[in-house]
């Protein structure tokens, strides 16, 4: 089987692991090929590790973003602004010593 070049945005099928992944980046400094699996996990391969893979070109899965989606509960709370309930004025909640002087820090 011919070895495939890593192309950003291209999906591949790792025959040995039976997993789909997309190449998402190259690290020019280290030469690493960064990939994201269909379930959202990230991994990287060095050039030697990439050459050892048995790969097939694959089409982008229809539901590949499903693992990255917010749950219904998270989606419900995602845009909410949470404000703590204060009973009274915030400054009145601070206690000063009876003598009126502040502690040295």
C-alpha positions in Angstrom: 0.0 0.0 0.0 1.3 3.4 -0.9 2.0 5.8 1.9 -0.2 8.9 2.1 0.9 12.4 2.7 -0.7 14.2 5.6 -3.0 16.9 4.4 -4.6 19.3 6.8 -8.4 18.9 6.7 -8.2 15.4 5.2 -9.8 12.5 6.9 -8.1 9.1 7.2 -9.0 5.6 8.3 -6.4 3.9 10.4 -6.8 0.3 9.3 -5.0 -1.2 12.3 -7.0 0.6 15.0 -10.3 0.9 13.0 -10.5 4.6 13.8 -11.2 7.7 11.7 -9.3 10.9 12.2 -8.6 14.3 10.6 -5.3 16.0 10.3 -5.7 19.3 12.0 -2.2 20.8 12.1 1.5 20.4 11.5 4.1 21.5 14.1 6.8 22.9 11.9 9.3 23.0 14.8 9.0 19.3 15.8 7.7 17.9 12.6 4.7 16.4 14.4 1.4 15.8 12.6 -1.5 16.6 14.9 -4.8 14.7 14.4 -8.2 14.7 15.9 -10.2 11.5 16.2 -13.9 11.3 15.4 -14.7 11.3 19.2 -12.8 14.6 19.7 -9.6 13.3 21.2 -6.4 14.8 20.0 -3.1 12.9 19.2 0.0 13.5 17.3 2.4 11.4 15.2 6.1 12.1 14.4 7.1 11.6 10.7 8.3 8.0 11.4 5.1 7.1 13.2 3.1 8.5 10.3 5.0 6.3 7.9 4.2 3.2 9.9 0.4 3.8 9.8 -1.7 1.8 7.4 -4.1 4.4 6.1 -7.0 4.8 3.7 -8.4 8.0 2.6 -11.9 8.5 4.2 -14.8 10.8 3.8 -15.7 13.1 6.6 -18.3 11.4 8.8 -21.8 12.9 8.8 -22.0 13.1 12.6 -18.4 13.8 13.6 -19.2 16.9 15.5 -21.7 15.1 17.7 -19.1 14.2 20.3 -18.2 17.9 20.5 -21.8 19.1 21.0 -23.1 20.5 24.3 -25.5 18.3 26.2 -29.0 19.6 26.7 -28.2 20.7 30.3 -25.0 22.5 29.2 -26.8 24.2 26.3 -29.5 25.3 28.7 -27.0 27.0 31.0 -24.4 28.1 28.4 -25.6 31.7 28.0 -26.9 32.3 31.5 -25.3 35.0 33.5 -24.9 33.7 37.1 -25.1 36.5 39.7 -24.7 35.6 43.3 -27.5 36.7 45.5 -26.4 39.2 48.1 -28.5 40.0 51.1 -28.0 43.6 51.6 -25.0 45.8 50.6 -21.7 44.2 49.8 -19.8 46.7 51.9 -22.0 46.1 54.9 -20.9 42.4 54.8 -17.3 43.4 55.5 -16.4 43.4 59.2 -14.1 46.0 60.6 -12.3 45.5 63.9 -13.8 47.3 66.9 -10.7 49.5 67.2 -11.1 50.8 63.7 -7.6 50.2 62.6 -6.6 47.8 59.8 -4.3 44.8 60.2 -0.9 45.1 58.7 -0.4 42.9 55.6 
